[in-house]
Amino acid sequence: MKWTDLWGLAWRGLTRRRVRTGLTALGITVAVASMVIFLSLGEGIRKVFVEQLGGIGPDIQVSLSGFTQGFAPQPNLPDKAVTDIQALAPELGIKTVTPVVMTIRGSLEVSQSVVLYGLPAVQGIGAVFPNSSTAQGRAFTSADEGQGVAIAGAKAAQNLNLKVGSTLNLNRRSQAEVVGVLAPESGLVDNFIFLPLSTLQKAEGAVGRVSLVAVKLDNPRQAREVATALSDKLDLEASTQSDFLSFVERALKISDAVRFGISLISLIVGGLAVANTVMMGVFERTREFGTLRAIGARPSFVRALVLTESLLLSLVGGVGGVILGLAGIWGVNLYTQNLAGIDAAALTPRLVLLALGISLFLGLVSGLLPARSASRLNITEALGRV
Amino acid sequence: MTATTAQKTEAQTSNTPPLHVENLSRVYPSGEGQVQALASFTHTFPPGMTAVVGPSGSGKSTLLNLLAGFDSPSTGQVSVGDVNLTTLSEPARADFRLAHYGFVFQNHNLVSILSAQENVEFPLTLAGLPPKERRARALELLELVGLKNRAGHLPNQLSGGEAQRVAIARALARDPGILLADEPTGNLDSKTGELVLSLLTGAAAQGRRVILITHDSEVAALAHHRLSVRDGVVTAG
């Protein structure tokens, strides 16, 4: 029998009980959609880091303990490291050395959380983020160093309702006046508020210390070699962009595993629903399968027919799950765009393939037992004769 | 049987492989003992219609199950031509049934999701015939049983007699040499039953071996040959 005939027959077998089949497919749809939405969060964040940060961050980032403290390390690196790196600049082909203080100002209200990013006013934001541009107000000048001035990223300005001339409270004693707002970049930088280095050091009680030193090279392709040399000579952690992305990737993989584990519960429930529906179908059609066997269908044909029904049911649910997941992702991104100016969730081709692959696997596993039962039935018993 | 029919039957016999059973018996376990459903039986089924008559539980259906290869005998064998059906594997038996057997059941046993035409096509689909050929063959057979105008109807849209005629068309789809009919008129009124029997008689007249299981002596009287079954013992006449 041709596979088109088999799939046609399986489809008609499923549609004879439309409500039951529909409800089971809906169960799979919801399970797959929840998995797609959960995993799309990782995909979206991965995309943001690769496309946004990967392209614009420093070639090398020098800190006391690498990425073990996360995205924004504590300002615990003595600023002597800056002069040490500058001393090595001619030898290692270093173009710019930018000391950075980072601190996350959290809030119970997520949209009110921002990253405070201090860097020398004389170097300006472009020293680390060359793609940034000022949309309102002005950029930093050398005269701003140590002054209470700030430039807000587009999303941070929107969330905190900051305009040129607004006052930003850094803590109880320190304030800064917003002198500029950056143009939106649709990246994490949109959530940063930039301050002159010494202003933030003073506000954070970190005078003489920095979080990291951002290094730009004459030849970025030598980042790995230069980072190794810096680590060896200064006994500090020097990480390249690819180290950072690897760190993000590792963190996301752990997060993916956790989110997939949660999704797995709903997938198992969906799989059991498919198995139940297909098994019910087999019980109801025992006589019919007996007839098919009697008139010349091989056991393998009956097995293939039941498995195909199970696969079709799961595939329909899987496709529905991807579509529903897409709607969910749209909703998530609507929220995160509003919150942080980024698309936190993304439906990538590999996620679509994974969702459909898991659906088919689910269908295969769920259909195995009913297919085995159907193919092994005794013809005389199935026909109602002894 | 008229002389003409007999001549036609004899003329087509050479194309039909002979059906022979040798020392065939079936014993079922029952509690701590055993039930002899079919006592040792040797017979060669001649071309034409053979009626197997006997009361309920006499062993008629056991005989049919063994002849069809649905069940395995306790002793003996069923041969069709040179092929010993008893020793074939399940898939090989299925292929053999598809090629050489046609079945008509008491309750038509049509596939409920398929139209009359698709039911008739089904054995041809299993055999891998192209759609165009199998459609043409199905319509030809539906015309033979007088149901071409009902080709697109589902089994639940057909009367009992119509469904049974579709079942006969399905049984003839691959032009089998052996037709096994298990109480084909059991659920039909006498007029519809006569129509179904005339189709089976026609199939037998073409040289097939039609084995008709029945408990109705009037139906059995239409057959060319007759076997009686009582308490598992099969006797001729």
Chai-1 contact restraints between the chains, C-beta under 6 A:
chainA,res_idxA,chainB,res_idxB,connection_type,confidence,min_distance_angstrom,max_distance_angstrom,comment,restraint_id
A,M1,B,T125,contact,1.0,0.0,6.0,A-B,restraint_1
A,M1,B,L126,contact,1.0,0.0,6.0,A-B,restraint_2
A,D5,B,T125,contact,1.0,0.0,6.0,A-B,restraint_3
A,R12,B,I113,contact,1.0,0.0,6.0,A-B,restraint_4
A,R16,B,I113,contact,1.0,0.0,6.0,A-B,restraint_5
A,E288,B,V111,contact,1.0,0.0,6.0,A-B,restraint_6
A,T291,B,N109,contact,1.0,0.0,6.0,A-B,restraint_7
A,A294,B,F103,contact,1.0,0.0,6.0,A-B,restraint_8
A,I295,B,F103,contact,1.0,0.0,6.0,A-B,restraint_9
A,I295,B,P123,contact,1.0,0.0,6.0,A-B,restraint_10
A,G296,B,A94,contact,1.0,0.0,6.0,A-B,restraint_11
A,G296,B,R97,contact,1.0,0.0,6.0,A-B,restraint_12
A,G296,B,L98,contact,1.0,0.0,6.0,A-B,restraint_13
A,G296,B,P123,contact,1.0,0.0,6.0,A-B,restraint_14
A,G296,B,L126,contact,1.0,0.0,6.0,A-B,restraint_15
A,A297,B,L126,contact,1.0,0.0,6.0,A-B,restraint_16
A,R298,B,P91,contact,1.0,0.0,6.0,A-B,restraint_17
A,R298,B,A94,contact,1.0,0.0,6.0,A-B,restraint_18
A,P299,B,E90,contact,1.0,0.0,6.0,A-B,restraint_19
A,I379,B,F70,contact,1.0,0.0,6.0,A-B,restraint_20
A,T380,B,N65,contact,1.0,0.0,6.0,A-B,restraint_21
A,T380,B,F70,contact,1.0,0.0,6.0,A-B,restraint_22
A,T380,B,D71,contact,1.0,0.0,6.0,A-B,restraint_23
A,R385,B,S61,contact,1.0,0.0,6.0,A-B,restraint_24
